[in-house]
């Protein structure tokens, strides 16, 4: 299903080997992975760090490596993720119970909302609980969660839906759905909105996690026949093109099936730098957004500030989305510099408050 000449499935680099190992891993009956033991050991840290070790096990258990010591870390990850999923589900139910008691009905995105489409819960890590509420309800929702006795460090409460900012919250809410989880019903995004959110979120974070492309792939391939492509592509044209490029990346990198979609032509015309940038990103073990040491901490102790700045240098994918640019053949350096300047300006604007 991939286009000739693109690096999907080629083992010359760790990024290419990661792609070939994870190709089709989200499906109910994936093929056995064909990989030498020494190469599997070479990408083991990348698979564990990126949250794709469980998916790797889904293919390893069909191969001769199933009973080898090299497969043990992946099998263990799969088993732990299966156990953690039970706890995760109860936490989601409790979060909805608390918020609804305050008159707030959030929308659940990413995490469980996409994990439910995988054939087994152990394939995907649980992650955060991403809840989206109307901006006018954000303060009330925060107070409700903080006022409960449960630990809510895993809840990521969003004010509005920044990744779908070209759509009114009310319109997205009206298209949302109630689905069963344990003893309750939780509200999730409609399939078109959720796929678009997954795509733009992935690109906005520089495509650094291959797991997110597996999420895009499983959401794409599990869509119903009445999936509304016209609505999916509505809104700001540039943002819709970003989403189409993310699906194109999932196709080229992991073999996501795009048959029956209106995106085939765009997939054939991705910028030449896009796939190599994603593969290079997969080869780096970086601290993700939200878990980095804040730059403000370096005001008192500048040791390590250079490394912190290098960590924050955006790749071409992240920079393009952050500055609102197009995915074309233009060099990415102007977008990267522009994003760094904008980011620095925002930090400088907060300095008086930080220094106090």
Buried (B, 14 or more C-beta within 10 A) or exposed (E): EBEEEBBBBEBEBBBBBBBBBBBBBBBEEBEEBEBEEEBBEBBBEBBBBBBBBBBBBBBBBBBEBEEEEBBEBBBEBBEBBBEBBEEBBBBBBBBBEBBBEBEBBBBBBBBBBBBBBBBBBBBBBBBEBBBBBBEEBBEBBBEBBEEBEBEBEBBBBBBBBEBBEBBEBEEBBEBBBEEEBEEEEBBBBBBBBBBBBBBBBBBBBBBBBBBBBBBBBBBBBBBEEEBBEEBBBBBEEBBBBBBBBBBBBBBBBBBBBBEEBEBEEBBEEBBEBBBBBBBBBBBBEBEEEEEEEEBEBBEEEEEEEEEBEEEBEBBBBBBBBBBEBBBEEBEBEEBBBBBBEEBEEEEEEEEEEEEE
